[in-house]
Amino acid sequence: MSVPVDLTADLLSAARGDASEVRTVTEQDLPLTSIRPAAGWQLVNVRELWQYRELLYFLVWRDVKVRYKQTALGALWALLQPLLMMVVFTIFFRRMAGVDSGGMPYSVFSYLGLLPWTFFATAISNAGNSVVGSERLITKIYFPRLAVPFASVGASVVDFLIACSLLVVLMTWHHVAPGPAVALAPLIFATIMMMALGIGTLLAALNVSYRDFRYVIPFLVQVWMFATPSVYMNVTSGKGSHGPLPLVLALNPMTGLITAFRAACSGRQVPWGEFGISAATAAAVFLAGCLYFRRTERNFADII
């Protein structure tokens, strides 16, 4: 049996008869840390998240490593997913259906839409299942629970950056030059990421209480994709802006975000009106998702 060093020193001092050096450890000598769940609606505790920034960093890399663990292609899957989707949609939409791409090569047009959409779809899918998947971690130690869905979205950012390399190749091959507005592409992407954080945290909290959402999330992503002009032109205004489709696109906040990202990267005019409405919606969704998550996180360890 091993004996602590401090206790060994005290025993030796007592054996020598030097009682003055014998120390008694009481509860008052130990620091007291009280962790209590917050009640009511709580805003995002940015200060606490910053204190746990290293944990957030390692959770991101954990998700990245687990995703590509024991895979032959590794991180190349981040390139293959939007690339294969681009090939399929080019064959069926451009070659067979003759979908208009606004004078842009359809491969570039579709990839500029699929690139941010693939990030968004992957982010909300992984974030929606992240809390349930981290059951052992959540039930054992305390840390800001928001770090779990945030880390899942952060891991999707890594995939997005890898996939951007293929976009450069495609635009160079087809001689599509970006304009000055490309400098605003990171801002537009940050808005898309804020939207993904809001939806992801909301789905993560709902998935803990209602496990039906594990089946709802894939269906939601699939339907949402075809309600977003990622592989076809935005028809919310101008020619063809009649029927139910333009109304659905107008109510979809991803419409303005995807359209603005494509326009910024391809040198086209950015629809600032649509982007402004979508950005305001993304901020509201982010706030609502985080508020609901903070409201319900106190019960995660009990019902997960």
C-alpha positions as CSV (number, residue, x, y, z in Angstrom):
1,M,0.0,0.0,0.0
2,S,1.4,3.4,-1.0
3,V,1.5,6.2,1.6
4,P,1.2,9.9,0.6
5,V,4.4,11.9,0.9
6,D,2.8,14.4,3.3
7,L,1.4,11.7,5.5
8,T,4.8,9.9,5.6
9,A,6.5,13.1,6.7
10,D,4.0,13.6,9.5
11,L,4.4,10.0,10.7
12,L,8.2,10.4,10.8
13,S,7.9,13.6,12.7
14,A,5.6,12.0,15.2
15,A,8.0,9.0,15.6
16,R,10.8,11.5,16.4
17,G,8.6,13.2,19.0
18,D,8.5,16.5,17.1
19,A,4.8,17.1,17.5
20,S,5.0,20.7,16.3
21,E,5.7,19.5,12.8
22,V,2.6,17.2,12.7
23,R,0.0,18.8,10.5
24,T,-3.7,18.0,10.6
25,V,-5.5,18.3,7.3
26,T,-9.1,19.4,7.6
27,E,-11.8,20.4,5.2
28,Q,-11.0,24.1,5.8
29,D,-7.6,23.6,4.3
30,L,-9.1,22.5,1.0
31,P,-10.6,24.9,-1.6
32,L,-14.3,24.7,-1.8
33,T,-15.9,24.8,-5.3
34,S,-19.6,25.0,-5.5
35,I,-21.2,24.2,-8.9
36,R,-24.9,24.9,-9.2
37,P,-27.2,24.7,-12.2
38,A,-28.4,28.0,-13.5
39,A,-32.2,28.5,-13.4
40,G,-34.3,30.2,-16.0
41,W,-33.3,31.6,-19.3
42,Q,-29.6,32.2,-19.5
43,L,-27.5,34.0,-22.2
44,V,-24.3,32.5,-23.5
45,N,-21.6,32.7,-20.9
46,V,-18.8,34.0,-23.2
47,R,-16.3,34.4,-20.3
48,E,-16.8,30.8,-19.2
49,L,-16.4,29.5,-22.8
50,W,-13.2,31.5,-23.1
51,Q,-11.9,29.9,-19.9
52,Y,-12.5,26.5,-21.4
53,R,-11.1,27.4,-24.8
54,E,-8.5,24.7,-24.6
55,L,-11.1,22.1,-24.0
56,L,-13.1,23.4,-27.0
57,Y,-10.0,23.2,-29.1
58,F,-9.3,19.5,-28.1
59,L,-13.0,18.6,-28.6
60,V,-12.8,20.0,-32.2
61,W,-9.7,17.9,-33.0
62,R,-11.3,14.9,-31.3
63,D,-14.3,15.1,-33.7
64,V,-12.0,15.5,-36.7
65,K,-9.8,12.5,-35.8
66,V,-12.8,10.3,-34.9
67,R,-14.5,11.1,-38.2
68,Y,-11.5,10.0,-40.3
69,K,-10.2,7.3,-38.0
70,Q,-9.4,4.0,-39.8
71,T,-10.4,5.5,-43.2
72,A,-8.3,4.8,-46.3
73,L,-8.8,8.3,-47.8
74,G,-8.8,10.3,-44.5
75,A,-9.5,14.0,-44.9
76,L,-10.0,13.5,-48.7
77,W,-13.6,12.7,-47.9
78,A,-14.1,16.4,-47.2
79,L,-13.2,16.9,-50.9
80,L,-15.0,13.9,-52.3
81,Q,-18.4,14.6,-50.8
82,P,-19.1,18.0,-52.5
83,L,-17.2,16.9,-55.6
84,L,-19.3,13.8,-56.2
85,M,-22.5,15.8,-55.5
86,M,-21.3,18.4,-58.1
87,V,-20.7,15.7,-60.7
88,V,-24.2,14.2,-60.1
89,F,-26.0,17.5,-60.3
90,T,-24.0,18.6,-63.3
91,I,-25.1,15.4,-65.2
92,F,-28.8,15.5,-64.2
93,F,-29.5,19.2,-63.8
94,R,-27.3,20.7,-66.5
95,R,-27.0,18.0,-69.1
96,M,-30.5,16.6,-68.8
97,A,-32.7,19.3,-67.3
98,G,-30.9,22.3,-68.7
99,V,-30.9,24.3,-65.5
100,D,-29.8,27.9,-66.0
101,S,-26.6,28.9,-64.2
102,G,-26.6,32.6,-65.1
103,G,-23.8,32.3,-67.7
104,M,-21.4,30.7,-65.2
105,P,-19.9,27.2,-65.9
106,Y,-22.4,24.9,-64.1
107,S,-19.7,22.9,-62.3
108,V,-18.4,26.2,-60.7
109,F,-22.0,27.4,-60.1
110,S,-23.1,24.2,-58.3
111,Y,-19.9,23.8,-56.3
112,L,-20.2,27.4,-55.0
113,G,-23.6,26.5,-53.7
114,L,-22.7,23.0,-52.5
115,L,-19.6,24.1,-50.6
116,P,-21.4,26.2,-48.0
117,W,-24.4,24.0,-48.0
118,T,-22.3,20.8,-47.3
119,F,-20.7,22.6,-44.4
120,F,-24.1,23.7,-43.0
121,A,-25.7,20.3,-43.4
122,T,-22.8,18.5,-41.8
123,A,-22.6,21.0,-39.0
124,I,-26.2,20.8,-37.9
125,S,-26.3,17.0,-38.3
126,N,-23.2,16.5,-36.1
127,A,-24.1,19.1,-33.6
128,G,-27.7,17.7,-33.3
129,N,-26.3,14.3,-32.2
130,S,-23.3,15.7,-30.3
131,V,-24.7,15.9,-26.8
132,V,-26.2,12.4,-26.9
133,G,-22.9,11.1,-28.3
134,S,-21.0,12.7,-25.4
135,E,-23.0,11.0,-22.7
136,R,-20.1,9.7,-20.6
137,L,-18.3,13.0,-20.7
138,I,-21.4,15.0,-19.6
139,T,-22.4,12.7,-16.8
140,K,-19.0,12.7,-15.1
141,I,-17.5,16.2,-15.1
142,Y,-18.6,19.8,-15.4
143,F,-17.7,22.0,-18.3
144,P,-19.8,24.4,-20.4
145,R,-22.2,22.2,-22.3
146,L,-22.3,24.5,-25.2
147,A,-18.7,23.5,-26.0
148,V,-20.0,20.1,-27.3
149,P,-22.2,21.3,-30.2
150,F,-19.9,24.2,-30.8
151,A,-17.0,21.8,-31.2
152,S,-19.0,19.8,-33.8
153,V,-19.6,22.9,-35.8
154,G,-15.9,23.8,-35.5
155,A,-14.9,20.3,-36.8
156,S,-17.0,21.0,-39.9
157,V,-15.1,24.3,-40.5
158,V,-12.0,22.2,-41.0
159,D,-13.7,20.2,-43.7
160,F,-14.9,23.4,-45.3
161,L,-11.4,24.8,-45.5
162,I,-10.1,21.6,-47.1
163,A,-12.9,21.6,-49.7
164,C,-12.1,25.2,-50.5
165,S,-8.9,24.0,-52.2
166,L,-11.0,22.3,-54.9
167,L,-12.9,25.5,-55.5
168,V,-9.7,27.3,-56.4
169,V,-8.8,24.6,-58.9
170,L,-12.3,24.8,-60.5
171,M,-12.3,28.5,-60.8
172,T,-8.8,28.6,-62.3
173,W,-9.7,25.8,-64.8
174,H,-12.8,27.6,-66.0
175,H,-11.2,31.1,-65.9
176,V,-13.8,32.4,-63.3
177,A,-12.1,35.4,-61.6
178,P,-13.4,36.6,-58.2
179,G,-14.2,40.3,-57.8
180,P,-13.4,42.7,-54.9
181,A,-16.4,41.3,-53.1
182,V,-14.6,38.1,-52.4
183,A,-13.0,39.8,-49.4
184,L,-16.5,39.7,-47.8
185,A,-16.8,35.9,-48.3
186,P,-15.4,35.2,-44.8
187,L,-18.1,37.5,-43.3
188,I,-20.8,35.7,-45.2
189,F,-19.4,32.3,-44.2
190,A,-19.3,33.5,-40.5
191,T,-23.0,34.3,-40.8
192,I,-23.7,30.8,-42.2
193,M,-21.7,29.3,-39.3
194,M,-23.8,31.4,-36.9
195,M,-26.9,29.9,-38.4
196,A,-25.4,26.4,-38.1
197,L,-24.6,27.0,-34.4
198,G,-28.1,28.2,-33.7
199,I,-29.8,25.3,-35.4
200,G,-27.3,22.8,-34.1
201,T,-27.6,23.8,-30.5
202,L,-31.4,23.8,-30.7
203,L,-31.4,20.3,-32.2
204,A,-28.9,19.0,-29.7
205,A,-31.1,20.1,-26.8
206,L,-34.2,18.7,-28.4
207,N,-32.5,15.4,-29.2
208,V,-31.7,14.8,-25.5
209,S,-35.3,15.0,-24.5
210,Y,-36.9,13.6,-27.7
211,R,-34.9,10.9,-29.4
212,D,-37.2,11.1,-32.4
213,F,-35.0,13.9,-33.6
214,R,-32.2,11.5,-34.5
215,Y,-34.5,10.5,-37.4
216,V,-35.9,14.0,-38.0
217,I,-32.5,15.5,-38.6
218,P,-31.5,13.6,-41.7
219,F,-34.9,14.1,-43.2
220,L,-34.8,17.8,-42.3
221,V,-31.4,18.2,-44.0
222,Q,-32.5,16.5,-47.2
223,V,-35.7,18.5,-47.6
224,W,-33.9,21.8,-46.7
225,M,-31.3,21.2,-49.4
226,F,-33.9,21.2,-52.2
227,A,-35.5,24.2,-50.7
228,T,-32.2,26.1,-51.0
229,P,-30.9,27.4,-54.3
230,S,-27.6,25.6,-54.0
231,V,-27.7,23.8,-57.4
232,Y,-30.2,26.1,-59.2
233,M,-30.8,29.8,-59.6
234,N,-32.5,31.9,-57.0
235,V,-36.0,32.7,-58.4
236,T,-37.3,34.8,-55.6
237,S,-37.4,37.9,-57.8
238,G,-37.5,38.7,-61.5
239,K,-38.3,36.2,-64.3
240,G,-39.9,33.0,-63.0
241,S,-40.8,34.5,-59.6
242,H,-44.3,33.0,-59.7
243,G,-45.7,30.0,-57.9
244,P,-45.0,28.4,-54.5
245,L,-41.3,27.8,-55.0
246,P,-40.3,31.5,-54.8
247,L,-42.3,31.9,-51.6
248,V,-40.5,28.9,-50.0
249,L,-37.1,30.2,-51.1
250,A,-37.9,33.7,-49.7
251,L,-38.8,32.2,-46.3
252,N,-35.7,30.1,-46.2
253,P,-32.8,32.1,-44.5
254,M,-30.2,30.0,-46.3
255,T,-31.4,31.3,-49.7
256,G,-29.8,34.8,-49.1
257,L,-26.7,33.3,-47.5
258,I,-26.0,30.8,-50.3
259,T,-26.7,33.3,-53.0
260,A,-24.5,36.0,-51.3
261,F,-21.6,33.5,-50.9
262,R,-21.8,32.4,-54.6
263,A,-22.0,36.0,-55.8
264,A,-19.1,37.2,-53.6
265,C,-16.8,34.4,-54.8
266,S,-17.7,34.6,-58.5
267,G,-17.5,38.4,-59.0
268,R,-21.2,38.9,-59.3
269,Q,-23.3,41.5,-57.5
270,V,-24.1,40.5,-54.0
271,P,-27.8,40.7,-53.1
272,W,-27.3,42.8,-49.9
273,G,-31.0,43.1,-49.2
274,E,-31.6,39.3,-49.1
275,F,-28.3,38.8,-47.2
276,G,-29.3,41.4,-44.6
277,I,-32.6,39.7,-43.9
278,S,-30.9,36.3,-43.8
279,A,-28.2,37.6,-41.5
280,A,-30.8,39.0,-39.1
281,T,-32.6,35.7,-39.1
282,A,-29.4,33.8,-38.4
283,A,-28.7,36.0,-35.4
284,A,-32.2,35.5,-34.1
285,V,-31.9,31.7,-34.6
286,F,-28.5,31.6,-32.9
287,L,-29.9,33.5,-29.9
288,A,-33.0,31.3,-29.7
289,G,-31.0,28.1,-30.0
290,C,-28.5,29.0,-27.3
291,L,-31.2,30.3,-24.9
292,Y,-33.2,27.0,-25.2
293,F,-30.0,25.0,-24.8
294,R,-29.0,26.9,-21.7
295,R,-32.5,26.6,-20.4
296,T,-32.5,22.8,-20.6
297,E,-28.9,21.9,-20.0
298,R,-29.3,21.5,-16.3
299,N,-31.2,18.3,-16.9
300,F,-28.9,16.8,-19.5
301,A,-27.0,14.6,-17.0
302,D,-30.2,13.2,-15.5
303,I,-32.1,12.2,-18.7
304,I,-29.3,11.6,-21.2
